Amino acid sequence: MEDKKKQNMRPCRICKRTNHLEKDCYFRGKPQCRNCKRFGHMEKDCRLKGNHQANCIEENNSSDQLFYTCNSVAETGEATWYIDSAASNHMTYNKGAFQTLDESFKTNVKLGDNHIVKVEGKGSVAINTKKGTRIINDVMYIPNLRTNLFSVGQMMEKGYTLHFGGDSCTIYDNKDKTLKIAEVRMKEHRCFPIHLQYMGRTAMKAQEDQSWLWHRRLGHFNFQGLKILHQKKMMTDLPQIQAIEGACEACLQGKQHKKPFPSGTSWRAKAVLELIHTDVCGPMRTPSHEQNRYFILFIDDYSRMTWVYFMREKSEVFKVFKKFKNLVEKQSGRSIKVLRSDRGKEYNNSEFNKFCEEEGIEHQTTVSYNPQQNGVSERKNRTVMEMARSMLQEKHLPKAFWAEAVYTAVYLLNRCPTKAVQNMTPIEAWSGQETFS
């Protein structure tokens, strides 16, 4: 009720705002400058007279949002922005600065001389920094604006920290709060101008195209993982990856799944082949070109290296396991110590159990209807299937190519970073082999 009364108030005759009465006005009794219209000083003492102008901008649909900035003729330029602690939004008059611009966005703002100008759009601006490209979103395009404005409030909403002290404003990164990304010195008339280097639309588009290309090349691997591959030099010739905000249609259709299993804090192997996870996926509705309907995964717990085999029937699991065992033990010079699987009959039978006993392999099985206990293989199964579906969807291939897509997904995942292995890809942790050789 109180808010409704405030909205119905007549504008205060002193400051023109509608959220209080004239008798309660903060500026009552204070002098008002006829030059800049601000309260607290006379025209003869105005710091904005002469070669400097005041830009008072008020957004029509929010009359309380008044903000000011000083515009020095010496500092004017399309790449010069002013840090403004009262600005509600980032604003620029430079249309060429935008990477994307939604010109359907329209509103009005009021300047200090009560002249109303139009907001002709809202979009994003890309700038070059020492730490790479940064995207500034939700920037208003106002052709008749005199200066470009950086909104302190909008930066804080995005997680950036701004510290004003001494004669400078320091801006800290929105993720790493100790990382200083800019230090802006206070200039004459207490202004904080910052000069930006815009990234050209052509360069930005080329970088986005490269990012999408490598996203698809690596089986629709996530962009954060691609950035890690580049930053840690896990893959040669991989260009700098730009995080893309848009959605990948193939990923949306190929990666719809249930809630993930909790990662848990289970025991981790200290060396290769100390623990092998395994799981069977299938049957597939459509047989592969080789008439297979199942695939089985073996995952080394230490390195997260993964092997895949295709089968026509589940009864082939025992034969495939012996084949896998011979391969990895010869390659590594080590022996499998523990095998972890579910309680499916393909694993839990007398022939399989007898073989494990004779070979000195501890066969661990999960509790029935509790696949989370074998979460490593369950998650890997899901990830492989998501990548395979995304690749098939991307190229509109028949479902009979599912085995080729699964094999490709496993090959790529062995060469992509994973949180379970620090600073190495699975194939590096397994054999020391370079990621792509």
DARATA-V626025 format. One record per residue. RES is the residue in one small letter. SS is DSSP state (H for helix, E for strand, - for the rest). PHI is phi in whole degrees, -180 to 180 (none if undefined). OMEGA is omega in radians with two decimals (* if undefined). Layout:
# DARATA-V626025
RES | SS | PHI | OMEGA
RES | SS | PHI | OMEGA
This chain:
# DARATA-V626025
m | - | none | -3.13
e | H | -64 | 3.12
d | H | -63 | -3.13
k | H | -67 | 3.10
k | H | -63 | 3.14
k | H | -63 | -3.12
q | H | -66 | -3.10
n | - | -89 | 3.14
m | - | -68 | 2.99
r | - | -74 | 3.13
p | - | -60 | 3.06
c | - | -62 | -3.09
r | - | -72 | -3.14
i | - | -89 | -3.05
c | - | -108 | 3.08
k | - | 74 | 3.11
r | - | -86 | -3.03
t | - | -114 | -3.07
n | - | -101 | 3.12
h | - | -161 | 3.08
l | - | -89 | -3.11
e | H | -60 | -3.11
k | H | -68 | -3.13
d | H | -101 | -3.04
c | - | -64 | -3.13
y | - | -63 | -3.05
f | - | -91 | -3.12
r | - | -62 | 3.13
g | - | 86 | 3.14
k | - | -94 | -3.14
p | - | -68 | 3.09
q | E | -120 | -3.14
c | - | -73 | 3.12
r | - | -80 | -3.14
n | - | -85 | -3.07
c | - | -105 | 3.11
k | - | 71 | -3.14
r | - | -88 | -3.12
f | E | -96 | 3.02
g | - | 109 | 3.11
h | - | -154 | 3.12
m | - | -96 | -3.09
e | H | -61 | -3.10
k | H | -67 | 3.14
d | H | -101 | -3.04
c | - | -66 | 3.13
r | - | -80 | -3.10
l | - | -106 | -3.12
k | - | -80 | -3.14
g | - | 84 | -3.07
n | - | -85 | -3.06
h | E | -119 | -3.09
q | E | -119 | 3.02
a | E | -105 | 3.07
n | E | -110 | 3.05
c | E | -100 | -3.06
i | E | -121 | 3.14
e | E | -126 | 3.08
e | E | -79 | -3.00
n | - | -57 | -3.07
n | - | -86 | 3.08
s | - | -153 | -2.96
s | - | -69 | 3.12
d | - | -81 | -3.03
q | - | -90 | 3.09
l | E | -106 | 3.06
f | E | -147 | -3.02
y | E | -127 | 2.95
t | E | -151 | 3.08
c | E | -98 | -3.05
n | E | -124 | 3.12
s | E | -82 | 3.12
v | H | -58 | -3.12
a | H | -68 | -3.07
e | H | -101 | -3.09
t | - | -68 | 3.09
g | - | 176 | -3.09
e | - | -64 | -3.10
a | - | -99 | 3.14
t | E | -98 | 3.11
w | E | -122 | 3.10
y | E | -115 | 3.08
i | E | -75 | -3.02
d | E | -124 | -3.06
s | - | -75 | -3.12
a | - | -112 | -3.13
a | - | -71 | -3.14
s | - | -81 | -3.12
n | - | -146 | 2.92
h | E | -66 | -3.12
m | E | -143 | 3.09
t | E | -148 | 3.05
y | - | -98 | -3.03
n | - | -93 | -3.12
k | H | -65 | -3.13
g | H | -69 | -3.13
a | H | -78 | -3.02
f | E | -79 | 2.95
q | E | -86 | 3.04
t | E | -130 | -3.11
l | E | -147 | 3.07
d | E | -94 | -3.07
e | - | -81 | 3.05
s | - | -83 | 3.11
f | - | -77 | -3.09
k | - | -134 | 2.96
t | E | -161 | -3.13
n | E | -126 | 3.00
v | E | -132 | -3.12
k | E | -111 | 3.13
l | - | -84 | -3.07
g | - | -63 | 3.12
d | - | -92 | -3.13
n | - | 69 | 3.09
h | - | -82 | -3.12
i | E | -91 | 3.08
v | E | -121 | -3.05
k | E | -97 | 2.92
v | E | -86 | -3.02
e | - | -101 | 3.10
g | E | 159 | 3.09
k | E | -144 | -3.11
g | E | -164 | -3.09
s | E | -122 | 3.13
v | E | -121 | 3.12
a | E | -105 | 3.13
i | E | -127 | 3.08
n | E | -90 | 3.04
t | E | -131 | 3.10
k | - | -65 | -3.13
k | - | -97 | 3.13
g | E | 107 | -3.09
t | E | -81 | 3.04
r | E | -122 | -3.14
i | E | -104 | 3.07
i | E | -102 | -3.07
n | E | -98 | 3.05
d | E | 58 | 3.09
v | E | -96 | 3.12
m | E | -81 | 3.08
y | E | -103 | -3.12
i | - | -127 | -3.06
p | - | -56 | -3.07
n | - | -94 | 3.08
l | - | -74 | -3.09
r | - | -84 | -3.11
t | - | -137 | 3.04
n | E | -89 | -3.03
l | E | -120 | 3.00
f | E | -99 | -3.14
s | E | -85 | 3.09
v | H | -63 | -3.13
g | H | -61 | -3.13
q | H | -68 | 3.09
m | H | -65 | 3.13
m | H | -66 | 3.08
e | H | -61 | 3.13
k | - | -83 | 3.07
g | - | 101 | 3.12
y | - | -73 | 3.09
t | E | -112 | 3.12
l | E | -117 | -3.14
h | E | -120 | 3.09
f | E | -101 | -3.14
g | E | -165 | -3.10
g | - | 65 | 3.13
d | - | -120 | -3.09
s | E | -148 | 3.02
c | E | -120 | -3.12
t | E | -108 | -3.13
i | E | -110 | -3.14
y | E | -110 | -3.06
d | - | -58 | -3.11
n | - | -79 | 3.11
k | - | -110 | 3.08
d | - | -98 | -3.02
k | - | -66 | 3.12
t | - | -94 | -3.08
l | - | -89 | 3.13
k | E | -84 | -3.10
i | E | -105 | 3.10
a | E | -163 | 3.01
e | E | -131 | -3.01
v | E | -108 | -3.13
r | E | -80 | 3.08
m | - | -74 | 3.13
k | E | -102 | -3.12
e | H | -59 | -3.12
h | H | 64 | 3.03
r | H | 58 | 3.12
c | E | -101 | 3.13
f | - | -122 | 3.14
p | E | -82 | 3.09
i | E | -126 | -3.08
h | E | -102 | -3.06
l | - | -109 | 3.03
q | - | -109 | -3.11
y | E | -72 | 3.03
m | - | -93 | -3.09
g | - | -60 | -3.12
r | H | -61 | -3.12
t | H | -64 | -3.14
a | H | -65 | -3.14
m | H | -65 | -3.14
k | H | -64 | 3.14
a | H | -64 | 3.14
q | H | -68 | 3.09
e | H | -64 | 3.13
d | H | -61 | 3.11
q | H | -65 | 3.14
s | H | -64 | 3.10
w | H | -64 | -3.13
l | H | -60 | -3.11
w | H | -74 | 3.02
h | H | -59 | -3.14
r | H | -76 | -3.13
r | H | -59 | -3.10
l | - | -97 | 2.99
g | - | 66 | -3.14
h | - | 65 | 3.06
f | - | -68 | -3.04
n | - | -66 | -3.05
f | H | -67 | 3.10
q | H | -63 | 3.09
g | H | -65 | 3.10
l | H | -64 | 3.12
k | H | -65 | 3.10
i | H | -65 | 3.09
l | H | -56 | -3.12
h | H | -74 | -3.06
q | H | -63 | -3.10
k | - | -94 | 3.07
k | - | 54 | 3.09
m | - | -77 | -3.09
m | - | -140 | -3.13
t | - | -75 | 3.07
d | - | 69 | 3.07
l | - | -81 | -3.11
p | - | -72 | 3.08
q | - | -63 | -3.06
i | - | -99 | 3.08
q | - | -97 | 3.09
a | - | -67 | -3.07
i | - | -99 | -3.12
e | - | -83 | -3.11
g | - | -69 | -3.12
a | - | -94 | 3.04
c | - | -92 | -3.07
e | H | -60 | -3.14
a | H | -64 | 3.11
c | H | -67 | -3.14
l | H | -61 | -3.12
q | H | -82 | -3.06
g | H | -91 | -3.03
k | - | -120 | 3.03
q | - | -86 | -3.06
h | - | -150 | 3.10
k | - | -74 | 3.10
k | - | -60 | -3.09
p | - | -70 | 3.06
f | - | -72 | 3.03
p | - | -63 | -3.06
s | - | -70 | 3.10
g | - | 72 | -3.14
t | - | -129 | -3.08
s | - | -71 | -3.11
w | - | -61 | 3.10
r | - | -112 | 3.11
a | - | -67 | 3.14
k | - | -101 | -3.13
a | - | -154 | -3.13
v | - | -65 | 3.11
l | - | 68 | 3.03
e | - | -67 | 3.13
l | - | -147 | 3.09
i | E | -117 | 3.04
h | E | -97 | 3.13
t | E | -146 | 3.12
d | E | -160 | 3.12
v | E | -108 | 3.09
c | E | -119 | 3.14
g | E | 141 | 0.04
p | - | -81 | 3.05
m | - | -79 | 3.14
r | - | -65 | -3.13
t | - | -107 | 3.10
p | - | -68 | 3.08
s | - | -74 | 3.13
h | - | -64 | 3.09
e | - | -96 | 3.10
q | - | 68 | 3.07
n | - | -86 | 3.10
r | - | -123 | -3.11
y | E | -130 | 2.85
f | E | -138 | -3.14
i | E | -123 | 3.11
l | E | -109 | 2.96
f | E | -123 | -3.10
i | E | -121 | 3.06
d | E | -78 | -3.04
d | - | -63 | -3.06
y | - | -70 | -3.03
s | - | -98 | -3.02
r | - | 65 | 3.01
m | - | -63 | -3.04
t | E | -124 | 3.07
w | E | -122 | 3.13
v | E | -127 | 3.06
y | E | -133 | -3.11
f | E | -108 | -3.05
m | E | -139 | 3.02
r | - | -86 | -3.12
e | - | -135 | 3.09
k | H | -64 | -3.10
s | H | -65 | -3.13
e | H | -83 | -3.04
v | H | -56 | -3.09
f | H | -61 | 3.12
k | H | -62 | -3.13
v | H | -67 | 3.14
f | H | -62 | 3.12
k | H | -63 | 3.10
k | H | -65 | 3.12
f | H | -63 | -3.12
k | H | -59 | 3.13
n | H | -61 | -3.11
l | H | -64 | -3.00
v | H | -72 | 3.13
e | H | -71 | 3.08
k | H | -70 | -3.11
q | H | -67 | -3.01
s | H | -97 | -3.05
g | - | 75 | 3.13
r | - | -119 | 3.13
s | - | -118 | 3.07
i | - | -68 | -3.13
k | - | -99 | -3.09
v | E | -133 | 3.04
l | E | -119 | -3.12
r | E | -116 | -3.11
s | E | -143 | 3.01
d | - | -84 | -3.08
r | - | -96 | 3.11
g | - | -60 | -3.09
k | - | -62 | 3.14
e | - | -66 | 3.08
y | - | -101 | -2.98
n | - | -97 | 3.09
n | - | -141 | -3.02
s | H | -62 | -3.12
e | H | -64 | -3.13
f | H | -66 | -3.11
n | H | -64 | 3.12
k | H | -65 | 3.13
f | H | -63 | 3.13
c | H | -62 | 3.13
e | H | -64 | -3.14
e | H | -67 | -3.10
e | H | -90 | 3.12
g | - | 73 | 3.13
i | - | -101 | 3.06
e | E | -79 | -3.12
h | E | -99 | 3.12
q | E | -95 | 3.10
t | E | -122 | -3.11
t | - | -83 | 3.06
v | - | -69 | -3.13
s | - | -56 | 3.11
y | - | 60 | 3.11
n | - | -135 | -3.07
p | H | -65 | 3.12
q | H | -59 | 3.13
q | H | -66 | 3.06
n | H | -113 | -2.99
g | H | -60 | -3.11
v | H | -60 | -3.12
s | H | -72 | 3.12
e | H | -65 | 3.12
r | H | -67 | 3.13
k | H | -63 | 3.08
n | H | -55 | -3.12
r | H | -64 | -3.13
t | H | -63 | 3.12
v | H | -61 | -3.13
m | H | -66 | 3.10
e | H | -62 | 3.14
m | H | -64 | -3.13
a | H | -62 | 3.13
r | H | -63 | 3.14
s | H | -63 | 3.14
m | H | -66 | 3.10
l | H | -64 | 3.13
q | H | -65 | -3.12
e | H | -60 | -3.06
k | H | -100 | 3.11
h | - | 54 | -3.13
l | - | -88 | 3.08
p | - | -62 | -3.10
k | H | -65 | 3.13
a | H | -65 | 3.11
f | H | -88 | -3.07
w | H | -60 | -3.12
a | H | -67 | 3.09
e | H | -63 | 3.13
a | H | -67 | 3.11
v | H | -64 | 3.13
y | H | -61 | 3.12
t | H | -64 | 3.13
a | H | -61 | 3.12
v | H | -64 | 3.11
y | H | -58 | -3.10
l | H | -71 | -3.14
l | H | -63 | 3.07
n | - | -68 | -3.08
r | - | -118 | 3.11
c | - | -119 | -3.09
p | E | -66 | 3.08
t | E | -137 | -3.13
k | - | -62 | -3.08
a | - | -74 | -3.12
v | E | -127 | -3.06
q | E | -84 | 2.98
n | E | 62 | 3.08
m | E | -145 | 2.97
t | E | -89 | -3.14
p | H | -55 | -3.09
i | H | -68 | 3.07
e | H | -69 | 3.13
a | H | -66 | -3.12
w | H | -78 | -2.97
s | H | -129 | -3.06
g | - | 81 | 3.13
q | - | -71 | 3.10
e | - | -63 | -3.05
t | - | -54 | 3.08
f | - | -126 | -3.10
s | - | -124 | *
